[in-house]
Amino acid sequence: MNSKKYNSLKEIQALIRQKLLTLPELLDYYFKQIEEHQHLNAFNEVFFLSATRQAIEIQEKIDNGTAGRLAGMVIGLKDNICYKDHEVTASSKMLEGFISPYSATVTERLLQEDAVIIGRLNCDEFAMGGSNETSYYGAVKNAADHAKVSGGSSGGSAVAVQADMCLSALGTDTGGSVRQPAAFCGCIGLKPTYGRISRYGVIAYASSFDQVGTITSSISDAALLLEVLAGADEYDSTVSRQSVPTYSSLLNGGSKRKIAVLKETLESDALDPETRLSILEAIESFKDDGHTVDFVSFDLLDYLVPAYYVLTTAEASSNLSRYDGVHYGHRNIEATNLTELYKKSRAEGFGEEVKKRILLGTFVLSAGYYDAYYAKAQQVRRLIREKMEAMLSRYDVVLTPVSPTPAFNIGDNMSDPLVMYLADIFTVLASLTGIPAIAIPLGNNIDGLPLSMQLMAKHFGEEELLSLSRAFLKET
């Protein structure tokens, strides 16, 4: 076994074909990597038994020539994606010890194509957070600097790929929860169009925003995973029935694109100077490559975060009402009546951030405030969507930063929710509008911390994002 990082499935499959590597050996390598990087706290559980069994079975299929498209891919699941007969907790005390009775559609699709699922990855509790510090299992540390956050909520997924503990990982993205940790960890984070991938079997946070996404080290893996995971699903009425392109064979698009850079995002005082500089260099590289780049104004930037938090907390308050100590999950054993059982079970089971969002969401949905907050936020969402659609009718791709800063210190922003929420200012745009977005690495800053930029395209424009990103990463 070599000790270099594997960056793509193609590379692994070539080694297996040449008999230089077997799948059980590869899995063993990743198990050792996980053990070596335990201090990063990326995994909530490693599936030693089921993954080992899978690796042996799939190696036989590879030898017989009957293996699926993902044979050779070792992948981790964010701990809010169900996998039958395995524990799933959404990193919350509320679901400690809960064994899933069924698998999510995305899990089924990975298994059908012979991916090996290595474990479940730490995340912010119920996917609520932007730094992976709200997890019941503790913060995930950034492999580039252990004092820094991994980003959230899919922090474990990003660090597992960053530190070579698995080839790729699934996360979920509600307001940037795949893109921002991918950016903080120097990985590629893809949030597909809302409804491109089924949400069945994914523990809900905000149902009109949640989207399963991928964290990878190569564009080819992001494309192949999207191809496998996307498409209609009878268990999810919100999923699109639109046919799924063979993304993996459409990566060589050489056509020149029209790129809109959102001027206000680069002029923002909150933007870190090194991030700004690296994005300006990327823009020059796009121009050198023959693409048209225009700086375009987007005057609704200040409304993005308030609208996003009003709507998502409202949906969370509704989605999380099912954790009541009666059906499943944590249950208080001292309660003497039903109301007390609800109150005590929820008070003990949920962490501070989740409680905060449930309270906020219940408030904006309450009788006297519904019109003032929730209905108004829905109107703002529609305005933002219309403005974005108009821009994407003139341009192929919209470019912004992913996050105002590189990864910050663990503990720095937890005491100030406003600072934490405003860190989502650039990612929530794609979430409010339901369009696809990708975070692409731009190298590291002077302190060795990863920098990144975000590209967005029109609904179902993933092919555009993937081929442009691939061309850019090859150039740079």
N, C-alpha and C positions, 0 to 999 in steps of 0.2 A: 504493500500500500504506500502510495506517495503521501507527502504531507502538505501538498498544495491544495488550495481551495478549488473545489469543483464549481464552475460558473454556469454550466448549462447541461441540459439533459442530453443534447447531441454528443457532447464530450464524453459523458458517462456511458452512453449507449455504444459509442465507438470503442471504448476500452473493453466493454463487456463482449462486444462482437469479436475483438482481437484476442479474447481469452486472457486479457491482462488484469481482469477484475471480475469478481462475481458479485451478485446482489447481496448475499449474506456478508461478504467481506466489506462491501460499501456500508451496509447497515452498522456493522461492527465499528467501522471508522467513525460514523456519526455518533454512536453510543459513547465512544471514547472522547469525542469532542464535547459532548454534553457534560460528561463527568468533569472534564478539564475546565469547563466554563460554568460550573454550577453556581459560582458566586454572582453571576449576572442575573440569576433568578428568572430566566426566560421560560422555563417549563414548569407547569403546575403538576404534570405527571408524564412520565415516559412509558409508552406502551411496549415494554420489553417483549412480553410473550406474544401478543397478537402481531406485532411488527416482524418478529423473528419468523413466526409461522408464515406470514405473507411472503417474506423475502425468499424462503425456501421454495414455496409453491410457485412464485413468479419466475424464479430462476429456471425451474423445470419447464415452464411455458416458453421462456426465452430459448432454451435448448431445443424445444420441439418446434419453434417457429410459430407459436400460437399466442404470443403475448400481445397485450394491448398497447395503445399509443404512449402511455405514461410508464411503461415498464422501465425501471431504472431510476424513477423519480422517488426520492424520499421526501415526504412533505409533512409539515405540522399543521394542526388545526387550532385556530383561536378558540379559547375555552368558552365560547358561546355558540359553538356549532355542534349539533348532536351527532353521536356515533354510537350505534346500537351496542348495548351491553358494556359501554364504557361510561365512566363518570363525566358529567358536564356540570360546571358550577357558575359560569360567567364571573369567575373570580370573586364570588360572594359567599359570606357565611350562610346566607339565606338558602343556598342550594348545596351546601356541603354534604358530600356523600350521595348525591342524587345520581342514579344510574339511568342513562337514557334508554327508554324502551324501543326506540326506533332511530334510524339514521336520517340526517338532513339529506335533501336531494343532492347537494354538492358533494357530500361524503359518498353517497351511492355512485355518483358519476366518476369520482376519483377511483373508487374500488373497481368499477366496471372496466376501467382502462389500465388497471394493474399498477396504480401508484401504491407505495407503501406508506401507511400513516404512522408516524413515529411517536406522536404524543400530542398533548393539549398544552397550548401556550398561554402564558400569563397575559392578562389584559386589565384595563381599568374595570372596576366593578360594574357589571351590566353595561359595559362599553361606554360608561360615562366618565370622561376625563381626557385630557390632552397630554398627559405626561406619564401615564402608567404608575401613578402614585396612589390611586384610590383602591387598588387591589387588596382584597382581604389577605392575600399571600405576600404582600409587600411590593416595593417598587422594583421594576426591572432596570438594570443598569446598562448604560451605553457601552458597547465594547471599545469604542474609540477613546473613552475617558470615563472611568467608573464613577466619577463624581457627578456625571451628567445624566439627565433623564434619557429614556429611550424614545420618548414621544408616546402618544396614545391616541386611541385606546388600544390599538393593536401592537403595543410595544414588544411583547414577547415574540410575536411573529416576525417583527423587523430584526430584533437582535439575534434570533435563531438563524436567520439567513446571513446577517452581517458577520456573525462569529462562526459561520460554517458548521452549524449544528444540524442542519438539514438543507436540502437544495433549495426548497421554496416553501412558502407558507400561505395559508389562507387567513385573511383578516376580514373585518367588516368595517364599512365606512359610512358613518351617519352624517358627519360634518367635516371629515378630513382624517378619520381614524385609520386609514390605510396609507394615505399620502404623506401625512405629517411624520409618523414614525419612520416611514421609508426614507424621507428626506433627512431626518436626524441621524439615520444609520447608514446612509450612502447606498441605499438599495433602490430598485425600481418599484414604485407602488402604483398599481392601476385600479381606479374606481370606474367600473363600467357604467353605462347608461342605467338609470333606475328601471328595473324590470327586465334587464338583459339576462340576469341570473336569478334563479328561484331563491326565495327566502324561506322556503318550507324547512322546518327543523333548525332554524337559526333563532336563538332566544331574542325576542323583540325588544328594542329600545324605542325607536320612533318609526312606526311602520311606513310612513310615506317618504322616509329618507333612507332607511337602512339598505345597504347594498353590499353583497359579498364582493371582495376584491382580492387581488393577488400581490404578494411581495416576492420578488425574484431578483436574481443577479443578471439576468439576460432578457432582452426583449423577446427572443424566440420562445423562451419558456412562458412569458406572460401571454404571448399570442396563442400558444398551444393550450395552455390552461383555460383561457377564455373560450376557445373553440370547444373544449370538452365540457365546460361547466354551463355554457349559455344555452338558451332555448326553452321552449314551452315546457310546462310542468302542470299536470292536472291538479296537483296539490296546492298550487299558488295562483290565485285568480288575478294577481297583479303582474304576473310575468308576461313578457311579450311573446307573441306567436310568430314574430318576424323570423324569417329563416336565418340561420347562423352561417356567416361566410367562413371559408377555411382560412382564418386569419394567418395561420403559420406559413401558408404558401403565398401570402399577399404582402410580404414585407419588403419587396424590392421596388416599391412604387417610386419612380424617379421623377415624377411631375413636380413642378415648382409650385409652392403654396403661397397663399396670401395670409400673413400673420399679423394679428392685431395685438399690440402690447397695451395693457391697461395702464395708461399714463400715471393715474393717481397712486397705483400700487408701488411704482418705482420711486415716486416723489414723496411717499409717506415718510414722516419723521420717525416712525417706529421701525423702519427697515434698516437692518444692520448694513453698514457700509461695504463690508466684504461681500455680502450676498448681492448687494446692488451691482458691485463691480463685476462679479462673476456672471451675472445675468446680462449685463451690457456686453460683455465679451461673447456670450452665447449668441446674442442678437447680431453682433458683427459677423460671427461665423455663419449664421443663417443667410445673411446678406451676401457674403462671399460665395455661398453655395448656390446663389441665384434666386433665393426666395424674396418676396416683397415683404417688407416689414414697415408697418405704420404705427405711430403712437396715437391711441384713441382714448377719448375721455369716457369714463363711466362714473356718473355723478351720484349713483345710489350706494356707494361703498359704505357710507356710515349707517345704512339701514340693514345691512346684511346680518350682522351679529345679533342685534335685538330681535329681528324677525325670526331668525333661526332658533334662538333660545326660547322665545315664547311658544313657537310651534312644537319644537321637540320635547320640551318639558311637559306640555299638555298631553302629547301622545304617550310620553313615558308614564305620566300619572295614571293614564287609562290602562296601559299595557301591564304595569307592575301591580295593579290592584289584585291580580290573581294570586300573588304571594301573600296569603292571609293566615298561614299556620294551620289551615284546615285541609286543603287539597294535597299539597306536597311541600317540600322545603322545610325550613327551620320552624320548629313549633315550641312555644313556651310551655313548660309543664306545671307552672304554678298558678296559672289563671283559673279563676273560680267561675267566670261566666264568659259568654261568647265575645262580647265587646272587649273584655280584658285580654282574651286570647289573641284577637286581632292586633290590638295595640302593642301588647308585649312582644308577640312574635315578630312583628314588623320593626319595632324599636331595636330589638336585639339582632335581627337578621340583616338589616340594611346598614351600610356605612354612611358617614356624614354627607358625602357628595350626592349619593343617591337620594337620601332623605331631603336634601336641599332642593333637588330637581323635582321630586314628587310634590313637595309643598308648593313650589313655584307653579308647577303645572296645574295643580288643583285650584290654586288661586286664579290663574288666568281663565280657567274654565267655569269658575263659579258665577252664579246668576248675575250679580251686579257688575262683573268685570268682563264677561265674555265678549261683548261688542267692543269694548274699549281696547282690549288686548288681542284676544285670539282672532276675532273676525278681521280686525285691522291688519294683523300680521299676515293673514291669508291674502288680503288685498295687496299688501306690499310684495308678497311672494309672486303674485301674478304679474305685477309691474316689472319686477326684476326679470322674471322669465321672458316676458315680451321683449324687453330691452335686449336681453341676451340673444334671443332668437333673431331679432333684427340685425344684430351685429354679426351673427354666424351665417346670415344670408349673404353678407358682403365679404366675409373672411372665412378661410378654411379652419384656422386655428387661433385661439386666444391664449396669450402668454402672460403669466404673472409669477411672482414668487410663490413658494408653498407656505412658508412661515416667515414672520418678520425677523426672526433670529435663528442662528443654529441652536443646537441642544443647550438648554440652560441647566444650572445646578439643581440637583435633587433638593427639594425643600424650599427653593427660592420663591416660587409663585403660589404655593398652596394656601398661604394665608390671605391672598388677595384674589378672590374669584374673578374680579373684573379684568385683571391682567391676564389671568389664565384664559378667560373666555375670548378676550380680544386677540389672543394668539391664533384664533381660528379665522381671522378676518379674510384671508385669501382663499381658504379652502371651502368655506360654506357656500360660495357662489355656485359651484357645480352641484352642491347638494340641494340647494333651494330650487334649482332649475332642472335637476334630474339629468344633466348632461354628463358625458364621460370625461374623465380627467386623469392625467398621469403625472407622477413626480419622477423627474430624471436627475441623477446625480451630476454635479458640476465640480467634482474634485473636492479638496479640503481647504479649510482656511488656515491661517498662520499657526493656529493651535492644534491643527490636525483634526478638526471637527468637520464632518461632511456638510457640503452646501448643495442646494438643489433648486430646480425651477419646475413650474407647473405648466402643462399644456392642456387646453380644453378644446373640445370639438362639438359639433352639433349632435343631437340625439342619434345614437347608433353610428357615430363616426369613429368608433374605436380603431378601425383599419387605418384611418388618417393619422391618428395619434401614434399608433405602433410603428407605421412605416417611417414617419418623420422622425420619431425618437431614435429608431434604429440607425437611420442615415446620419443623424446628428452625433450619436455615440461613436459610430465608426469614424467620422471625421475627426472627433476630438480625442 
